[in-house]
């Protein structure tokens, strides 16, 4: 597996503070494994929780949402666990085995991770299936739906649509 900080295109946390969305960069120390990431998100989001959004090499994304008493995870491509420690840690958290060589690049985890915030399971599944979008563009669409699209795009240096 590769070093945990190589190939990270984007690693941000989104959380609400005084009723407003805040987007903050995550450090590479947060990306060692899922426990490190979840711990960092808990520190940033406090009791209200936070959402971690990570993109690796324009190839796959990882969403991690921490709330009091639970951590939910969505990995866009299970085969990423073959090369990335953080992806392997996400599968372990989900209780799933590492992928086989012939496994398809399918998502794993909680497709309902954002449904209470306005991104339905079907909308998220459709985004993940869109082969014309890069992972950061998928997350930009998610962020726009959640209400912090411009903050996300600024963190990712994307041009707003």
DSSP file (Angstrom, degrees, kcal/mol; ACC not computed):
  #  RESIDUE AA STRUCTURE BP1 BP2  ACC     N-H-->O    O-->H-N    N-H-->O    O-->H-N    TCO  KAPPA ALPHA  PHI   PSI    X-CA   Y-CA   Z-CA
    1    1 A X              0   0    0      0, 0.0    83,-0.2     0, 0.0    82,-0.1   0.000 360.0 360.0 360.0 156.1    0.0    0.0    0.0
    2    2 A X  B     -a   84   0A   0     81,-2.5    83,-0.5     1,-0.1     2,-0.1  -0.325 360.0 -80.3 -84.3 166.6    1.1    3.5   -0.6
    3    3 A X    >   -     0   0    0      1,-0.1     3,-0.9    81,-0.1    -1,-0.1  -0.391  44.6-119.5 -61.7 143.0    2.1    6.1    1.9
    4    4 A X  T 3  S+     0   0    0      1,-0.2    -1,-0.1    -3,-0.1    82,-0.1   0.713 106.9  44.9 -65.6 -22.0   -1.1    7.7    3.4
    5    5 A X  T >  S+     0   0    0      2,-0.1     3,-0.9     3,-0.0     2,-0.3   0.576  87.9  98.5-102.8  -6.8   -0.3   11.3    2.3
    6    6 A X  T <  S+     0   0    0     -3,-0.9     3,-0.1     1,-0.2    -4,-0.1  -0.588  89.3  15.3 -76.9 138.3    0.8   10.7   -1.3
    7    7 A X  T 3  S+     0   0    0     -2,-0.3    50,-3.0     1,-0.3     2,-0.7   0.509  79.3 145.3  83.3   3.5   -1.9   11.2   -3.9
    8    8 A X  E <   +B   56   0B   0     -3,-0.9    -1,-0.3    48,-0.2    48,-0.2  -0.675  20.1 177.0 -78.6 116.9   -4.4   13.2   -1.8
    9    9 A X  E     +     0   0B   0     46,-2.4     2,-0.3    -2,-0.7    47,-0.2   0.809  68.4   3.1 -85.2 -33.8   -6.0   15.7   -4.1
   10   10 A X  E     +B   55   0B   0     45,-1.6    45,-2.6     2,-0.0    -1,-0.3  -0.978  53.9 173.6-157.3 135.2   -8.4   17.1   -1.5
   11   11 A X  E     +B   54   0B   0     -2,-0.3    15,-3.1    43,-0.2     2,-0.3  -0.805  24.0 151.2-147.9 103.9   -9.1   16.6    2.2
   12   12 A X  E     -BC  53  25B   0     41,-2.4    41,-3.0    -2,-0.3     2,-0.4  -0.908  32.9-142.1-132.7 159.1  -11.6   18.9    3.8
   13   13 A X  E     -BC  52  24B   0     11,-3.1    11,-2.6    -2,-0.3     2,-0.4  -0.949  12.1-160.7-116.7 142.0  -14.1   18.9    6.7
   14   14 A X  E     +BC  51  23B   0     37,-2.6    37,-2.6    -2,-0.4     2,-0.3  -0.988  23.6 150.0-122.5 133.5  -17.5   20.6    6.5
   15   15 A X  E     - C   0  22B   0      7,-2.2     7,-2.8    -2,-0.4     2,-0.4  -0.974  42.9-104.4-155.6 163.9  -19.4   21.4    9.7
   16   16 A X  E     + C   0  21B   0     33,-0.4     2,-0.4    -2,-0.3     5,-0.2  -0.803  30.2 179.6-100.1 134.9  -21.9   24.0   11.0
   17   17 A X  E >  S- C   0  20B   0      3,-3.1     3,-1.7    -2,-0.4    -2,-0.0  -0.978  75.4 -13.4-135.2 120.2  -20.8   26.7   13.4
   18   18 A X  T 3  S-     0   0    0     -2,-0.4     3,-0.1     1,-0.3    -1,-0.1   0.868 130.1 -54.3  54.0  38.9  -23.3   29.3   14.6
   19   19 A X  T 3  S+     0   0    0      1,-0.2     2,-0.3     0, 0.0    -1,-0.3   0.431 119.3 104.1  80.7   0.0  -25.7   28.1   11.9
   20   20 A X  E <  S-C   17   0B   0     -3,-1.7    -3,-3.1   128,-0.0    -1,-0.2  -0.883  74.2-111.0-116.3 146.3  -23.3   28.6    9.1
   21   21 A X  E     -C   16   0B   0     -2,-0.3     2,-0.4    -5,-0.2    -5,-0.2  -0.512  30.7-167.7 -72.1 140.3  -21.3   26.1    7.1
   22   22 A X  E     -C   15   0B   0     -7,-2.8    -7,-2.2    -2,-0.2     2,-0.5  -0.990   6.0-160.0-126.1 136.9  -17.5   26.1    7.6
   23   23 A X  E     +C   14   0B   0     -2,-0.4     2,-0.4    -9,-0.2    -9,-0.2  -0.985  16.2 177.7-119.3 125.4  -15.1   24.2    5.4
   24   24 A X  E     -C   13   0B   0    -11,-2.6   -11,-3.1    -2,-0.5     2,-0.1  -0.949  30.7-109.9-128.4 145.7  -11.6   23.5    6.8
   25   25 A X  E     -C   12   0B   0     -2,-0.4     2,-0.4   -13,-0.2   -13,-0.3  -0.468  27.9-137.5 -69.8 143.2   -8.6   21.7    5.4
   26   26 A X        -     0   0    0    -15,-3.1     2,-0.1    -2,-0.1   -15,-0.1  -0.803  19.4-126.3 -96.4 145.2   -7.8   18.3    7.0
   27   27 A X    >   -     0   0    0     -2,-0.4     3,-1.4     1,-0.1     4,-0.4  -0.461  23.0-109.7 -87.1 163.8   -4.1   17.6    7.7
   28   28 A X  G >  S+     0   0    0      1,-0.3     3,-1.2     2,-0.2    -1,-0.1   0.776 117.2  68.0 -63.7 -25.1   -2.3   14.5    6.5
   29   29 A X  G >  S+     0   0    0      1,-0.3     3,-0.8     2,-0.2    -1,-0.3   0.804  95.7  55.9 -62.7 -27.8   -2.2   13.4   10.1
   30   30 A X  G <  S+     0   0    0     -3,-1.4     3,-0.3     1,-0.2    -1,-0.3   0.665 100.4  61.2 -74.1 -16.2   -6.0   13.0    9.8
   31   31 A X  G <   +     0   0    0     -3,-1.2    -1,-0.2    -4,-0.4    55,-0.2   0.204  69.6  99.1-102.2  15.0   -5.6   10.6    6.9
   32   32 A X  S <  S-     0   0    0     -3,-0.8     2,-0.3     1,-0.2    -1,-0.2   0.940 101.2 -29.7 -65.2 -48.1   -3.6    7.8    8.4
   33   33 A X  S  > S-     0   0    0     -3,-0.3     4,-2.2    -4,-0.2    -1,-0.2  -0.927  72.4 -84.3-159.0 178.1   -6.7    5.7    8.9
   34   34 A X  H  > S+     0   0    0     -2,-0.3     4,-3.1     1,-0.2     5,-0.2   0.867 123.7  55.0 -64.9 -36.3  -10.4    6.0    9.5
   35   35 A X  H  > S+     0   0    0      2,-0.2     4,-2.4     1,-0.2    -1,-0.2   0.910 109.2  48.0 -62.7 -41.3  -10.0    6.4   13.3
   36   36 A X  H  > S+     0   0    0      2,-0.2     4,-2.3     1,-0.2    -2,-0.2   0.921 114.1  46.9 -63.3 -44.2   -7.6    9.3   12.8
   37   37 A X  H  X S+     0   0    0     -4,-2.2     4,-2.3     2,-0.2    -2,-0.2   0.940 113.3  47.3 -64.1 -47.9  -10.0   10.9   10.3
   38   38 A X  H  X S+     0   0    0     -4,-3.1     4,-2.2     1,-0.2    -1,-0.2   0.898 111.7  51.8 -61.8 -40.3  -13.1   10.4   12.5
   39   39 A X  H  X S+     0   0    0     -4,-2.4     4,-1.8    -5,-0.2    -1,-0.2   0.913 110.0  48.4 -62.5 -43.4  -11.2   11.8   15.5
   40   40 A X  H  X S+     0   0    0     -4,-2.3     4,-1.8     1,-0.2    -1,-0.2   0.893 110.7  51.1 -63.3 -40.4  -10.2   14.9   13.6
   41   41 A X  H  X S+     0   0    0     -4,-2.3     4,-2.9     1,-0.2     5,-0.3   0.887 107.3  53.4 -65.1 -38.7  -13.7   15.4   12.4
   42   42 A X  H  X S+     0   0    0     -4,-2.2     4,-1.6     1,-0.2    -1,-0.2   0.890 107.8  51.0 -63.5 -38.6  -15.1   15.1   15.9
   43   43 A X  H  < S+     0   0    0     -4,-1.8    -1,-0.2     1,-0.2    -2,-0.2   0.893 116.2  41.1 -65.3 -39.1  -12.6   17.8   17.1
   44   44 A X  H  < S+     0   0    0     -4,-1.8    -2,-0.2     1,-0.2    -1,-0.2   0.913 121.3  38.6 -75.1 -43.4  -13.7   20.2   14.4
   45   45 A X  H >< S-     0   0    0     -4,-2.9     3,-1.0     1,-0.2     4,-0.5   0.613  85.4-167.3 -88.9 -12.7  -17.4   19.6   14.4
   46   46 A X  G ><  -     0   0    0     -4,-1.6     3,-0.9    -5,-0.3    -1,-0.2  -0.268  64.0 -20.9  60.2-146.5  -18.0   19.2   18.1
   47   47 A X  G 3  S+     0   0    0      1,-0.2    21,-0.6     2,-0.1    -1,-0.2   0.739 135.7  61.6 -69.8 -23.6  -21.4   17.9   19.2
   48   48 A X  G <  S-     0   0    0     -3,-1.0    -1,-0.2     1,-0.2    -2,-0.2   0.687 103.9-133.9 -77.4 -17.2  -23.1   18.7   15.9
   49   49 A X    <   -     0   0    0     -3,-0.9   -33,-0.4    -4,-0.5     2,-0.3  -0.200  14.7-120.6  89.2 175.4  -20.8   16.4   14.0
   50   50 A X  E     - D   0  66B   0     16,-1.6    16,-2.4   -35,-0.1     2,-0.5  -0.969   6.0-126.9-154.0 163.5  -18.8   17.0   10.7
   51   51 A X  E     -BD  14  65B   0    -37,-2.6   -37,-2.6    -2,-0.3     2,-0.4  -0.978  17.8-154.1-120.4 123.2  -18.4   15.6    7.2
   52   52 A X  E     -BD  13  64B   0     12,-3.9    12,-2.0    -2,-0.5     2,-0.5  -0.814   8.1-169.1 -96.3 137.6  -15.1   14.6    5.9
   53   53 A X  E     +BD  12  63B   0    -41,-3.0   -41,-2.4    -2,-0.4     2,-0.4  -0.971   9.8 175.6-130.9 114.6  -14.6   14.7    2.1
   54   54 A X  E     -BD  11  62B   0      8,-2.4     8,-2.4    -2,-0.5     2,-0.4  -0.968  10.8-170.0-127.2 135.6  -11.4   13.2    0.7
   55   55 A X  E     -BD  10  61B   0    -45,-2.6   -46,-2.4    -2,-0.4   -45,-1.6  -0.989   7.7-158.0-124.6 132.8  -10.3   12.7   -3.0
   56   56 A X  E >>  -BD   8  60B   0      4,-2.2     3,-3.4    -2,-0.4     4,-1.4  -0.955  67.0 -32.9-115.0 124.5   -7.4   10.6   -4.0
   57   57 A X  T 34 S-     0   0    0    -50,-3.0    -1,-0.1    -2,-0.5   -49,-0.1   0.751 104.9 -72.1  42.3  40.9   -5.6   11.1   -7.4
   58   58 A X  T 34 S+     0   0    0    -51,-0.2    -1,-0.3     2,-0.1    77,-0.2   0.757 122.9  98.3  50.7  26.0   -8.8   12.1   -9.2
   59   59 A X  T <4 S-     0   0    0     -3,-3.4     2,-0.3     1,-0.4    -2,-0.2   0.798  83.3  -3.9-113.1 -43.5   -9.7    8.4   -8.8
   60   60 A X  E  <  -D   56   0B   0     -4,-1.4    -4,-2.2    20,-0.0    -1,-0.4  -0.958  55.9-139.1-150.4 165.9  -12.0    7.9   -5.9
   61   61 A X  E     -D   55   0B   0     -2,-0.3    15,-2.5    -6,-0.2     2,-0.4  -0.907   3.2-155.3-129.5 158.3  -13.6    9.6   -3.0
   62   62 A X  E     -DE  54  75B   0     -8,-2.4    -8,-2.4    -2,-0.3     2,-0.5  -0.995   5.5-166.0-133.3 126.4  -14.3    8.9    0.7
   63   63 A X  E     -DE  53  74B   0     11,-2.8    11,-2.5    -2,-0.4     2,-0.4  -0.947   8.0-178.9-108.8 132.5  -17.1   10.5    2.7
   64   64 A X  E     -DE  52  73B   0    -12,-2.0   -12,-3.9    -2,-0.5     2,-0.5  -0.990   3.9-171.1-132.1 124.4  -16.9   10.2    6.5
   65   65 A X  E     -DE  51  72B   0      7,-2.8     7,-2.8    -2,-0.4     2,-0.5  -0.965   3.0-165.8-119.8 121.8  -19.7   11.6    8.7
   66   66 A X  E     +DE  50  71B   0    -16,-2.4   -16,-1.6    -2,-0.5     2,-0.3  -0.893  15.5 161.2-107.6 136.3  -19.3   11.7   12.4
   67   67 A X  E >   - E   0  70B   0      3,-2.5     3,-2.3    -2,-0.5   -19,-0.1  -0.910  56.6 -61.9-139.8 164.4  -22.2   12.4   14.7
   68   68 A X  T 3  S+     0   0    0    -21,-0.6     3,-0.0    -2,-0.3   -21,-0.0  -0.306 123.6   1.5 -53.3 121.1  -22.6   11.7   18.4
   69   69 A X  T 3  S+     0   0    0     -2,-0.1     2,-0.3     1,-0.1    -1,-0.3   0.406 123.5  62.7  85.2  -2.4  -22.4    8.0   18.8
   70   70 A X  E <   -E   67   0B   0     -3,-2.3    -3,-2.5     2,-0.0     2,-0.4  -0.999  52.1-158.1-156.9 154.3  -21.8    7.0   15.2
   71   71 A X  E     -E   66   0B   0     -2,-0.3     2,-0.4    -5,-0.2    -5,-0.2  -0.996  16.9-164.9-129.4 123.9  -19.5    7.2   12.3
   72   72 A X  E     -E   65   0B   0     -7,-2.8    -7,-2.8    -2,-0.4     2,-0.4  -0.877   6.5-166.1-113.0 147.0  -20.8    6.6    8.8
   73   73 A X  E     -E   64   0B   0     -2,-0.4    37,-3.2    -9,-0.2     2,-0.4  -0.969  14.3-173.8-135.4 142.0  -18.6    5.9    5.7
   74   74 A X  E     -EF  63 109B   0    -11,-2.5   -11,-2.8    -2,-0.4     2,-0.5  -0.944   5.8-171.8-137.2 118.0  -19.0    5.9    2.0
   75   75 A X  E     -EF  62 108B   0     33,-2.8    33,-2.6    -2,-0.4   -13,-0.2  -0.935  15.0-151.1-107.3 126.2  -16.1    4.7   -0.2
   76   76 A X  S    S+     0   0    0    -15,-2.5     2,-0.3    -2,-0.5   -14,-0.1   0.701  83.2  25.2 -73.6 -18.6  -16.8    5.3   -3.9
   77   77 A X    >   -     0   0    0    -16,-0.3     3,-1.6     1,-0.1     4,-0.3  -0.878  58.8-160.6-151.7 110.5  -14.6    2.4   -5.1
   78   78 A X  G >  S+     0   0    0     28,-2.4     3,-1.7    -2,-0.3    21,-0.4   0.796  91.0  68.2 -63.4 -27.6  -13.8   -0.7   -3.1
   79   79 A X  G >  S+     0   0    0      1,-0.3     3,-1.7     2,-0.2     4,-0.3   0.690  81.3  77.0 -68.4 -15.0  -10.8   -1.5   -5.3
   80   80 A X  G X> S+     0   0    0     -3,-1.6     4,-2.0     1,-0.3     3,-1.5   0.772  79.4  72.3 -61.4 -24.9   -9.1    1.6   -3.9
   81   81 A X  G <4 S+     0   0    0     -3,-1.7    -1,-0.3    -4,-0.3    -2,-0.2   0.672  83.4  68.6 -66.3 -16.4   -8.4   -0.5   -0.8
   82   82 A X  G <4 S+     0   0    0     -3,-1.7    -1,-0.3    -4,-0.2    -2,-0.2   0.804 117.9  19.2 -69.1 -27.9   -5.8   -2.4   -2.8
   83   83 A X  T <4 S+     0   0    0     -3,-1.5   -81,-2.5    -4,-0.3     2,-0.5   0.586 115.8  65.3-118.4 -16.4   -3.6    0.7   -2.9
   84   84 A X  B  X  -a    2   0A   0     -4,-2.0     4,-2.3   -83,-0.2     5,-0.2  -0.948  56.8-154.3-124.9 124.2   -4.6    3.0   -0.2
   85   85 A X  H  > S+     0   0    0    -83,-0.5     4,-2.5    -2,-0.5     5,-0.2   0.888  98.6  53.4 -59.1 -41.9   -4.4    2.5    3.6
   86   86 A X  H  > S+     0   0    0      1,-0.2     4,-1.9     2,-0.2    -1,-0.2   0.898 109.4  48.2 -64.5 -39.6   -7.3    4.9    4.3
   87   87 A X  H  > S+     0   0    0     -7,-0.2     4,-2.1     2,-0.2    -6,-0.3   0.904 111.8  49.8 -65.8 -41.0   -9.6    3.1    1.8
   88   88 A X  H  X S+     0   0    0     -4,-2.3     4,-2.2    -8,-0.2    -2,-0.2   0.892 109.7  51.6 -63.2 -39.2   -8.6   -0.3    3.4
   89   89 A X  H  X S+     0   0    0     -4,-2.5     4,-2.5     2,-0.2    -1,-0.2   0.864 107.1  53.7 -64.9 -36.6   -9.4    1.2    6.8
   90   90 A X  H  X S+     0   0    0     -4,-1.9     4,-1.9     2,-0.2    -2,-0.2   0.924 109.1  47.7 -64.2 -44.4  -12.8    2.3    5.6
   91   91 A X  H  X>S+     0   0    0     -4,-2.1     5,-2.8     2,-0.2     4,-0.5   0.904 110.8  51.9 -63.1 -39.9  -13.6   -1.2    4.4
   92   92 A X  H ><5S+     0   0    0     -4,-2.2     3,-1.3     1,-0.2    -2,-0.2   0.929 108.0  51.4 -60.8 -44.8  -12.4   -2.6    7.7
   93   93 A X  H 3<5S+     0   0    0     -4,-2.5    -1,-0.2     1,-0.3    -2,-0.2   0.878 110.0  50.2 -58.1 -38.2  -14.7   -0.2    9.6
   94   94 A X  H 3<5S-     0   0    0     -4,-1.9    -1,-0.3    -5,-0.1    -2,-0.2   0.540 115.7-117.7 -78.3  -6.5  -17.6   -1.3    7.4
   95   95 A X  T <<5 +     0   0    0     -3,-1.3     2,-0.3    -4,-0.5    -3,-0.2   0.771  69.4 136.8  75.4  25.6  -16.8   -5.0    8.2
   96   96 A X      < -     0   0    0     -5,-2.8    -1,-0.3    -6,-0.1    -2,-0.1  -0.792  54.1-114.9-107.3 148.4  -16.0   -5.7    4.5
   97   97 A X        -     0   0    0     -2,-0.3     3,-0.1     1,-0.1     2,-0.1  -0.334  39.9 -90.8 -74.4 160.6  -13.2   -7.8    3.2
   98   98 A X        -     0   0    0      1,-0.1    -1,-0.1   -17,-0.1   -19,-0.1  -0.410  57.7 -94.3 -63.8 149.2  -10.4   -6.4    1.1
   99   99 A X        -     0   0    0    -21,-0.4     2,-0.2     1,-0.1    -1,-0.1  -0.251  32.4-124.9 -69.4 154.5  -11.3   -6.6   -2.6
  100  100 A X    >   -     0   0    0     -3,-0.1     3,-1.6     1,-0.1    -1,-0.1  -0.495  32.1-102.1 -87.1 165.2  -10.2   -9.5   -4.8
  101  101 A X  T 3  S+     0   0    0      1,-0.3    -1,-0.1    -2,-0.2    -2,-0.1   0.809 122.3  46.2 -59.3 -30.4   -8.3   -8.8   -8.1
  102  102 A X  T 3  S+     0   0    0      2,-0.0    -1,-0.3     0, 0.0     2,-0.1   0.311  84.0 123.0 -99.5  10.0  -11.4   -9.4  -10.1
  103  103 A X    <   -     0   0    0     -3,-1.6     2,-0.1     1,-0.1    -4,-0.0  -0.430  63.6-117.6 -70.8 145.3  -13.8   -7.3   -8.1
  104  104 A X        -     0   0    0     -2,-0.1     2,-2.0     1,-0.1   -26,-0.2  -0.482  29.1-104.9 -77.8 152.5  -15.6   -4.4   -9.8
  105  105 A X        +     0   0    0     -2,-0.1     2,-0.3   -27,-0.1    -1,-0.1  -0.514  65.3 151.6 -79.1  76.3  -15.0   -0.8   -8.7
  106  106 A X        -     0   0    0     -2,-2.0   -28,-2.4     1,-0.1   -27,-0.2  -0.711  46.9-102.2-106.1 156.5  -18.3   -0.4   -6.9
  107  107 A X        -     0   0    0     -2,-0.3     2,-0.3   -30,-0.2   -31,-0.2  -0.327  33.3-163.6 -72.9 160.7  -19.1    1.8   -3.9
  108  108 A X  E     +F   75   0B   0    -33,-2.6   -33,-2.8     2,-0.1     2,-0.3  -0.996  42.0  31.8-143.0 145.1  -19.4    0.5   -0.4
  109  109 A X  E    S-F   74   0B   0     -2,-0.3     2,-1.1   -35,-0.2   -35,-0.3  -0.840  98.1  -5.3 118.9-150.2  -20.9    1.9    2.8
  110  110 A X    >   +     0   0    0    -37,-3.2     3,-1.8    -2,-0.3     4,-0.1  -0.713  43.3 177.9 -94.6  93.1  -23.7    4.2    3.7
  111  111 A X  T 3  S+     0   0    0     -2,-1.1     3,-0.4     1,-0.3    13,-0.2   0.691  85.6  60.8 -65.6 -15.9  -25.4    5.6    0.6
  112  112 A X  T >   +     0   0    0      1,-0.2     3,-1.3     2,-0.1     4,-0.5   0.237  68.6 117.0 -90.9  13.3  -27.8    7.3    3.0
  113  113 A X  T <  S+     0   0    0     -3,-1.8    -1,-0.2     1,-0.3    -2,-0.1   0.746  88.8  23.0 -55.8 -27.5  -24.9    9.2    4.6
  114  114 A X  T >>>S+     0   0    0     -3,-0.4     5,-1.9     5,-0.3     3,-1.6   0.266  88.5 108.8-122.2   9.8  -26.4   12.6    3.6
  115  115 A X  G X45S+     0   0    0     -3,-1.3     3,-0.9     1,-0.3    -2,-0.1   0.837  78.7  53.9 -63.6 -32.7  -30.1   11.7    3.1
  116  116 A X  G 345S+     0   0    0     -4,-0.5    -1,-0.3     1,-0.2    -2,-0.1   0.635 108.1  52.8 -74.7 -11.3  -31.2   13.7    6.2
  117  117 A X  G <45S-     0   0    0     -3,-1.6    -1,-0.2     2,-0.2    -2,-0.2   0.429 130.8 -87.5-101.6  -1.8  -29.3   16.7    4.8
  118  118 A X  T <<5S+     0   0    0     -3,-0.9     2,-0.7    -4,-0.5    -3,-0.2   0.454  94.8 111.0 113.8   1.3  -31.0   16.7    1.4
  119  119 A X      < -     0   0    0     -5,-1.9    -5,-0.3    -7,-0.1    -1,-0.2  -0.908  58.9-147.1-108.1 106.3  -28.9   14.3   -0.8
  120  120 A X     >  -     0   0    0     -2,-0.7     4,-2.5     1,-0.1     5,-0.2  -0.184  22.8-111.1 -70.6 162.5  -31.0   11.2   -1.4
  121  121 A X  H  > S+     0   0    0      1,-0.2     4,-2.6     2,-0.2     5,-0.2   0.915 120.3  49.3 -56.0 -45.1  -29.6    7.7   -1.7
  122  122 A X  H  > S+     0   0    0      2,-0.2     4,-2.7     1,-0.2    -1,-0.2   0.909 109.6  50.4 -65.3 -42.3  -30.6    7.7   -5.4
  123  123 A X  H  > S+     0   0    0      2,-0.2     4,-2.1     1,-0.2    -1,-0.2   0.913 113.4  45.8 -61.9 -42.5  -29.0   11.1   -6.1
  124  124 A X  H  X S+     0   0    0     -4,-2.5     4,-2.4     2,-0.2    -2,-0.2   0.912 112.9  49.8 -67.6 -42.2  -25.7   10.0   -4.4
  125  125 A X  H  X S+     0   0    0     -4,-2.6     4,-1.6    -5,-0.2    -2,-0.2   0.907 110.2  51.4 -61.8 -41.8  -25.8    6.7   -6.3
  126  126 A X  H  X S+     0   0    0     -4,-2.7     4,-0.7     2,-0.2    -1,-0.2   0.903 109.6  49.8 -62.5 -41.5  -26.3    8.5   -9.6
  127  127 A X  H >< S+     0   0    0     -4,-2.1     3,-1.1     1,-0.2    -2,-0.2   0.933 110.0  50.0 -61.6 -46.0  -23.4   10.9   -8.9
  128  128 A X  H 3< S+     0   0    0     -4,-2.4    -1,-0.2     1,-0.3    -2,-0.2   0.787 110.7  51.1 -65.1 -26.5  -21.1    7.9   -8.1
  129  129 A X  H 3< S+     0   0    0     -4,-1.6     2,-1.0    -5,-0.2    -1,-0.3   0.580  81.4 107.2 -84.5 -10.8  -22.2    6.2  -11.4
  130  130 A X    X<  -     0   0    0     -3,-1.1     3,-1.3    -4,-0.7     8,-0.1  -0.579  48.8-171.8 -76.5 103.7  -21.5    9.3  -13.5
  131  131 A X  T 3  S+     0   0    0     -2,-1.0    -1,-0.2     1,-0.3    -4,-0.0   0.593  79.2  65.4 -73.3 -10.7  -18.4    8.4  -15.4
  132  132 A X  T 3  S+     0   0    0      2,-0.1     2,-0.4    -3,-0.0    -1,-0.3   0.569  90.9  78.1 -86.7  -9.6  -18.0   11.9  -16.8
  133  133 A X  S <  S-     0   0    0     -3,-1.3     2,-0.2    -6,-0.2     0, 0.0  -0.821  72.4-137.7-105.0 139.1  -17.4   13.5  -13.4
  134  134 A X    >>  -     0   0    0     -2,-0.4     4,-2.1     1,-0.1     3,-0.6  -0.532  35.8-104.9 -79.6 158.7  -14.2   13.4  -11.4
  135  135 A X  H 3> S+     0   0    0      1,-0.3     4,-2.4     2,-0.2     5,-0.2   0.864 121.4  53.1 -56.4 -38.0  -14.6   12.8   -7.7
  136  136 A X  H 3> S+     0   0    0      1,-0.2     4,-1.7     2,-0.2    -1,-0.3   0.846 108.2  51.0 -68.5 -29.7  -14.0   16.4   -6.7
  137  137 A X  H <> S+     0   0    0     -3,-0.6     4,-2.0     2,-0.2    -1,-0.2   0.868 108.6  52.0 -71.0 -36.6  -16.7   17.4   -9.2
  138  138 A X  H  X S+     0   0    0     -4,-2.1     4,-2.0     1,-0.2    -2,-0.2   0.935 111.4  46.6 -61.2 -45.9  -19.1   14.9   -7.5
  139  139 A X  H  X S+     0   0    0     -4,-2.4     4,-3.1     1,-0.2    -2,-0.2   0.829 107.1  57.5 -68.5 -30.7  -18.3   16.3   -4.1
  140  140 A X  H  X S+     0   0    0     -4,-1.7     4,-2.4     2,-0.2    -1,-0.2   0.916 107.1  48.7 -62.9 -42.4  -18.8   19.9   -5.5
  141  141 A X  H  X S+     0   0    0     -4,-2.0     4,-2.1     2,-0.2    -2,-0.2   0.912 112.7  48.2 -62.1 -42.2  -22.3   18.9   -6.5
  142  142 A X  H  X S+     0   0    0     -4,-2.0     4,-2.3     2,-0.2    -2,-0.2   0.947 111.8  49.1 -61.9 -48.8  -22.9   17.4   -3.1
  143  143 A X  H  X>S+     0   0    0     -4,-3.1     5,-2.6     1,-0.2     4,-1.3   0.883 109.1  52.8 -60.3 -39.4  -21.6   20.5   -1.4
  144  144 A X  H  <5S+     0   0    0     -4,-2.4     3,-0.4     4,-0.3     5,-0.2   0.924 109.9  48.4 -62.6 -44.0  -23.8   22.7   -3.5
  145  145 A X  H  <5S+     0   0    0     -4,-2.1    -2,-0.2     1,-0.2    -1,-0.2   0.885 111.7  50.0 -62.8 -38.4  -26.9   20.7   -2.6
  146  146 A X  H  <5S-     0   0    0     -4,-2.3    -1,-0.2    -5,-0.1    -2,-0.2   0.683 122.1-105.9 -76.8 -17.4  -25.9   20.9    1.1
  147  147 A X  T  <5S+     0   0    0     -4,-1.3    -3,-0.2    -3,-0.4  -126,-0.2   0.581  99.8  85.2 107.3  10.9  -25.4   24.7    0.9
  148  148 A X     >< +     0   0    0     -5,-2.6     4,-2.4    -6,-0.1    -4,-0.3  -0.031  43.6 127.7-131.0  34.2  -21.7   25.2    1.0
  149  149 A X  H  > S+     0   0    0     -6,-0.6     4,-3.0    -5,-0.2    -5,-0.2   0.893  74.7  48.8 -58.5 -45.5  -20.8   24.7   -2.7
  150  150 A X  H  > S+     0   0    0      2,-0.2     4,-2.3     1,-0.2    -1,-0.2   0.900 111.8  49.6 -65.6 -39.2  -18.8   28.0   -3.0
  151  151 A X  H  > S+     0   0    0      2,-0.2     4,-1.9     1,-0.2    -1,-0.2   0.912 113.8  46.5 -63.5 -41.9  -16.8   27.2    0.2
  152  152 A X  H  X S+     0   0    0     -4,-2.4     4,-2.1     2,-0.2    -2,-0.2   0.943 111.9  49.7 -64.3 -47.8  -16.0   23.7   -1.1
  153  153 A X  H  X>S+     0   0    0     -4,-3.0     5,-2.4     1,-0.2     4,-0.8   0.872 109.4  52.3 -61.6 -37.3  -15.1   25.0   -4.6
  154  154 A X  H  <5S+     0   0    0     -4,-2.3     3,-0.5     2,-0.2    -1,-0.2   0.907 110.1  48.6 -63.1 -41.2  -12.8   27.6   -3.0
  155  155 A X  H  <5S+     0   0    0     -4,-1.9    -2,-0.2     1,-0.2    -1,-0.2   0.837 119.8  38.3 -66.4 -32.1  -11.1   24.9   -1.0
  156  156 A X  H  <5S-     0   0    0     -4,-2.1    -1,-0.2    -5,-0.1    -2,-0.2   0.423 107.6-122.8 -98.3  -0.7  -10.7   22.8   -4.1
  157  157 A X  T  <5 +     0   0    0     -4,-0.8     2,-0.2    -3,-0.5    -3,-0.2   0.828  59.7 151.8  58.7  33.3   -9.9   25.7   -6.5
  158  158 A X      < -     0   0    0     -5,-2.4     2,-0.5    -6,-0.2    -1,-0.2  -0.614  50.0-117.9 -88.6 154.2  -12.9   24.7   -8.7
  159  159 A X        -     0   0    0     -2,-0.2    -5,-0.0    -3,-0.1    -1,-0.0  -0.820  36.0-113.8 -88.5 127.2  -14.8   27.2  -10.8
  160  160 A X              0   0    0     -2,-0.5    -1,-0.0     1,-0.2   -10,-0.0  -0.329 360.0 360.0 -62.6 140.4  -18.4   27.4   -9.7
  161  161 A X              0   0    0     -2,-0.0    -1,-0.2    -3,-0.0    -2,-0.0   0.469 360.0 360.0 -76.4 360.0  -20.8   26.1  -12.2
